[in-house]
């Protein structure tokens, strides 16, 4: 097994010593996009709300383009949604009515329900603008964690500990870490970014460049958040800080950490010293980011978890039903979480404060077929 290049970033709340299966089935991870604005019903762009299960956002965009005979660049969406999940999101297509002598196109041909892959058209309307990346308020999540188990009941590992962390997350939010998926398999995007930024390698593909730059900036940000947790200054906004704009948790201001780029840090005193120390540790990456033309930006250190609720239920997994001996070590319960997060924030940052997610497909699960990224 290849060792991950990712640092182990500290948690904010006490370890519950709990674990549970995440994404055992696509229906265990549901995401609904919260749009920045809704279509007005008229204009040069067709807008479609689509529910997908087991397919890529990019693949659907390609199918839409081919169906109506436009370039892929004429199809817009606010963000990429997980393939191994049931998700709802909007797409737009630049297609003025003057190009449609026979009326609006029929999109029913892209709907499907076969081989574990499903696409449903929920709404078709029109709007005056293209839907662009990042144009969403956030996402609503419904996540079912199956077969919860506690590995150390003598040291606080039990359901009560998990409930305490749930209440704490509801009140105080979670560290706003970028999720592990940002860094690629075993954190490989970090080394790829370092090599690109130091000139050891040349990356011509624009998409890969963007991915590596994002991974590098995310690494520096996460390291600053981790340092603040370790120094117990995580939630404090001092005179040395820069507070997040228009973001509060329970009426309190939220500190920020840098997304690295050109320009001087605007923090002061101890906060400046902390951020500078992290930057010095990753001097080659920070120097490379500055020379790539990226400007200094800030991101909230704390992610407020909105409308958090949870429900316990008796496990109905195949493992429980089969009587597998491995199931005997679990509580026999599943935990379903419902919450909302702003755009660009990660549900995994919420889950990691509650328990250790198990994502390797269990032996008792046989319904998910192997899939590759270049197929629907």
C-alpha positions in Angstrom: 0.0 0.0 0.0 1.3 3.4 -1.0 1.7 5.8 2.0 -0.2 9.0 1.7 1.7 12.2 1.2 -0.9 14.2 3.1 -0.1 15.5 6.6 -2.4 14.3 9.4 -4.3 17.4 10.3 -5.7 17.6 13.8 -9.3 17.4 14.7 -11.0 20.1 16.8 -13.3 17.9 18.9 -12.4 14.9 21.1 -12.0 11.5 19.3 -15.2 9.5 19.6 -13.4 6.3 18.7 -16.3 5.6 16.3 -16.3 4.5 12.6 -18.9 3.8 10.0 -19.2 2.9 6.3 -19.4 5.9 4.0 -20.8 5.6 0.4 -21.5 1.9 0.7 -24.2 2.7 -1.8 -24.8 5.8 -4.0 -28.1 6.4 -2.1 -26.1 6.8 1.1 -24.7 10.2 -0.2 -27.2 12.7 -1.5 -26.4 16.2 -2.6 -28.8 19.0 -3.7 -27.4 22.1 -5.1 -28.5 25.4 -3.6 -28.5 27.9 -6.6 -27.4 31.4 -6.4 -30.5 32.4 -8.4 -33.3 30.6 -10.2 -34.0 30.9 -13.9 -36.5 33.6 -14.8 -38.3 31.5 -17.5 -37.1 33.3 -20.6 -33.8 34.1 -22.4 -31.3 32.6 -24.7 -30.1 29.9 -22.4 -32.0 26.6 -21.6 -31.7 25.6 -18.0 -32.2 22.0 -16.8 -32.4 20.7 -13.3 -31.1 17.1 -13.4 -30.9 14.3 -10.9 -28.0 11.9 -11.6 -26.9 8.7 -10.0 -23.7 6.9 -10.9 -22.6 9.3 -13.7 -20.2 12.3 -14.0 -21.3 15.9 -14.2 -18.9 16.4 -17.2 -20.3 13.4 -19.0 -23.9 14.8 -18.7 -22.6 18.1 -20.1 -21.1 16.3 -23.1 -24.4 14.4 -23.7 -26.4 17.7 -23.6 -24.0 19.3 -26.1 -24.2 16.4 -28.5 -28.0 16.2 -28.2 -28.6 19.8 -29.3 -25.6 20.2 -31.5 -23.6 22.8 -29.6 -20.0 23.0 -28.4 -19.3 21.7 -24.8 -18.2 25.3 -23.9 -21.9 26.4 -24.5 -23.0 24.1 -21.6 -22.6 25.5 -18.1 -22.8 24.2 -14.6 -21.9 25.6 -11.2 -19.7 22.7 -10.0 -18.7 19.1 -10.3 -20.8 16.7 -8.3 -19.7 13.3 -7.0 -20.3 10.4 -9.3 -20.8 7.8 -6.6 -23.8 9.6 -5.1 -27.3 10.8 -6.0 -27.1 14.5 -6.8 -29.3 17.3 -8.1 -27.8 20.2 -10.0 -28.6 22.8 -12.8 -27.1 22.9 -16.3 -27.4 25.6 -18.9 -27.2 25.5 -22.7 -26.7 28.5 -24.9 -29.5 27.9 -27.5 -31.5 30.9 -28.7 -35.0 30.3 -30.0 -34.0 31.6 -33.4 -31.9 28.4 -33.8 -34.9 26.2 -33.1 -37.4 26.4 -36.0 -39.1 23.2 -34.8 -39.4 24.3 -31.2 -37.7 23.4 -28.0 -35.5 20.2 -28.0 -36.7 17.0 -26.4 -34.2 16.0 -23.7 -36.0 12.7 -22.7 -33.5 10.7 -24.7 -30.7 11.3 -22.2 -32.8 10.0 -19.3 -31.7 6.5 -18.3 -32.3 3.9 -15.6 -30.0 0.9 -16.2 -26.9 -0.8 -14.9 -26.9 1.2 -11.7 -26.9 4.5 -13.6 -29.8 6.9 -13.5 -30.5 10.3 -15.0 -33.8 12.2 -14.5 -34.8 15.6 -16.0 -36.6 17.4 -13.2 -37.1 20.8 -14.8 -36.6 22.5 -18.2 -36.9 26.3 -18.4 -35.0 29.3 -19.8 -32.8 32.1 -18.5 -31.0 35.2 -19.7 -27.5 34.1 -18.5 -25.2 31.1 -18.7 -24.6 29.2 -15.5 -21.0 29.5 -14.6 -18.6 27.7 -12.3 -19.0 28.8 -8.6 -22.4 30.4 -9.1 -24.2 28.6 -6.2 -24.9 29.4 -2.6 -24.0 25.9 -1.4 -25.2 22.3 -1.1 -27.6 20.4 1.0 -26.4 16.9 2.1 -28.1 13.8 3.3 -25.4 11.2 4.3 -26.0 7.8 5.7 -23.2 6.3 7.7 -23.7 2.5 8.1 -22.9 0.1 10.8 -21.5 2.5 13.4 -18.9 0.8 15.6 -16.9 2.0 18.7 -13.4 0.6 19.1 -12.5 2.0 22.6 -15.5 2.2 24.9 -13.2 2.3 28.0 -11.8 5.7 26.7 -15.0 7.4 25.8 -15.8 5.6 22.6 -19.6 5.3 22.6 -22.8 6.7 21.3 -22.9 9.4 23.9 -19.4 10.7 22.8 -20.7 10.9 19.2 -23.8 12.7 20.3 -21.7 15.3 22.2 -19.6 16.0 19.0 -22.8 16.3 17.0 -24.0 19.0 19.4 -20.6 20.7 19.4 -20.5 20.8 15.5 -24.1 22.2 15.4 -23.1 25.0 17.7 -19.5 25.8 16.7 -19.0 24.4 13.2 -15.9 22.5 12.0 -12.4 23.3 10.8 -12.8 24.5 7.2 -10.2 22.1 5.8 -10.1 21.3 2.1 -11.1 17.7 1.7 -8.7 14.9 0.9 -10.2 14.6 -2.6 -8.6 18.0 -3.4 -5.2 16.4 -3.1 -5.6 13.4 -5.4 -5.0 9.7 -4.7 -2.7 9.4 -1.6 -2.1 13.2 -1.8 -0.2 12.8 -5.2 -1.3 16.2 -6.4 0.9 17.9 -3.8 4.1 16.4 -5.2 2.9 17.0 -8.7 2.2 20.7 -7.8 5.6 21.1 -6.2 7.4 19.7 -9.2 5.4 22.0 -11.5 6.0 25.1 -9.4 9.7 24.5 -9.0 10.2 23.8 -12.7 11.1 20.2 -12.4 8.3 19.3 -14.7 6.2 21.1 -17.3 2.5 20.7 -17.3 0.8 21.8 -20.5 -2.8 20.6 -19.8 -4.7 23.6 -18.4 -7.0 21.4 -16.4 -4.1 19.6 -14.6 -2.4 23.0 -14.0 -5.5 24.3 -12.3 -5.9 21.1 -10.2 -2.2 21.3 -9.1 -2.4 25.0 -8.2 -5.5 24.4 -6.2 -3.9 21.5 -4.3 -0.9 23.7 -3.5 -3.0 26.6 -2.2 -5.2 24.2 -0.2 -2.2 22.6 1.4 -0.9 25.9 2.8 -4.4 26.8 4.0 -5.0 23.5 5.8 -1.5 23.8 7.4 -2.4 27.2 8.8 -5.8 26.0 10.1 -4.0 23.0 11.8 -1.4 25.3 13.4 -4.2 27.5 14.8 -5.9 24.4 16.3 -2.6 23.3 17.9 -2.1 26.8 19.3 -5.7 27.0 20.5 -6.3 30.2 18.5 -8.6 28.5 16.1 -11.8 30.3 16.8 -10.5 33.6 18.2 -10.6 36.7 16.2 -7.9 39.1 17.6 -6.8 42.5 16.4 -4.1 40.7 14.4 -6.6 38.8 12.4 -8.6 39.4 9.2 -12.2 38.4 9.8 -14.3 36.7 7.1 -16.6 39.0 5.3 -20.3 38.6 5.8 -19.8 35.3 7.7 -20.7 34.8 11.3 -21.3 31.7 13.5 -23.8 32.3 16.4 -23.2 36.1 15.9 -19.4 35.8 16.2 -16.8 36.8 13.7 -14.7 34.1 12.0 -11.0 34.3 11.4 -9.4 33.6 8.0 -6.3 31.9 6.7 -4.5 32.6 3.4 -5.0 31.1 0.0 -1.4 31.8 -1.1 -0.4 34.1 -4.0 1.2 37.4 -4.7 1.0 40.2 -2.2 1.9 40.8 1.4 0.0 39.1 4.2 -2.3 41.6 5.9 -2.4 39.9 9.2 -0.3 41.2 12.1 1.5 40.2 15.3 1.2 36.5 16.4 -1.1 35.6 13.5 1.3 37.0 10.9 4.1 35.0 12.6 2.1 31.8 12.5 1.3 32.2 8.8 4.8 33.2 7.9 6.2 30.1 9.7 4.0 27.9 7.6 5.0 29.7 4.4 8.7 29.3 5.2 8.2 25.5 5.7 6.7 25.4 2.1 8.9 28.1 0.6 9.3 26.4 -2.8 5.5 26.0 -3.2 4.7 29.5 -2.0 7.3 31.1 -4.2 6.0 29.1 -7.2 2.4 30.2 -6.5 3.5 33.9 -6.4 5.2 33.6 -9.7 2.1 32.0 -11.3 0.2 35.3 -11.0 -2.1 34.2 -8.2 -3.1 36.9 -5.8 -3.4 36.5 -2.0 -6.9 35.7 -0.9 -8.5 34.7 2.4 -10.9 31.8 3.3 -12.8 31.3 6.6 -11.0 29.1 9.1 -14.4 27.8 10.4 -17.2 26.2 8.4 -20.6 26.8 9.9 -22.8 23.7 9.5 -26.3 24.9 8.8 -29.5 23.1 9.7 -27.7 20.1 11.1 -30.0 17.2 12.2 -29.4 13.6 12.6 -31.3 10.3 13.0 -30.3 6.9 14.3 -31.8 3.8 12.7 -31.4 0.0 12.8 -28.9 -1.1 10.2 -30.4 -2.7 7.2 -27.1 -3.4 5.4 -26.3 -6.7 3.6 -23.6 -7.3 6.3 -26.2 -7.1 9.1 -28.6 -9.2 7.2 -26.0 -11.9 6.4 -24.9 -12.3 10.0 -21.3 -11.7 8.9 -19.1 -12.0 12.1 -17.6 -8.6 11.3 -21.0 -7.1 12.0 -20.9 -8.4 15.5 -18.5 -5.6 16.4 -20.8 -2.8 15.3 -23.6 -1.1 17.2 -26.2 -2.4 14.8 -27.1 1.2 14.0 -26.8 3.6 11.1 -26.5 7.4 11.5 -28.1 9.7 8.9 -26.9 13.3 8.8 -28.6 16.2 7.1 -27.0 19.6 6.8 -26.0 22.5 4.4 -22.7 24.0 3.6 -21.6 27.1 1.6 -20.1 26.6 -1.8 -16.6 25.3 -1.8 -16.9 23.7 1.7 -16.4 19.9 2.2 -18.9 17.5 3.8 -15.9 15.3 4.7 -14.7 18.0 7.1 -17.9 17.5 9.1 -17.8 13.7 9.0 -14.1 13.6 10.3 -15.1 15.4 13.4 -17.7 12.8 14.2 -16.1 9.5 13.3 -13.6 7.7 11.1 -15.3 7.0 7.7 -14.6 3.6 6.1 -14.7 4.0 2.4 -13.2 0.7 1.1 -16.0 -1.4 -0.4 -16.9 -4.0 2.2 -16.7 -7.6 1.2 -20.5 -8.0 1.8 -21.3 -5.4 -0.8 -21.6 -6.6 -4.4 -24.0 -4.2 -6.1 -21.5 -1.5 -7.1 -19.6 -2.3 -10.3 -16.1 -1.1 -10.9 -16.2 2.2 -12.8 -13.6 4.4 -14.5 -13.5 8.2 -14.7 -13.7 8.4 -18.5 -17.1 6.6 -18.6 -20.5 7.7 -17.4 
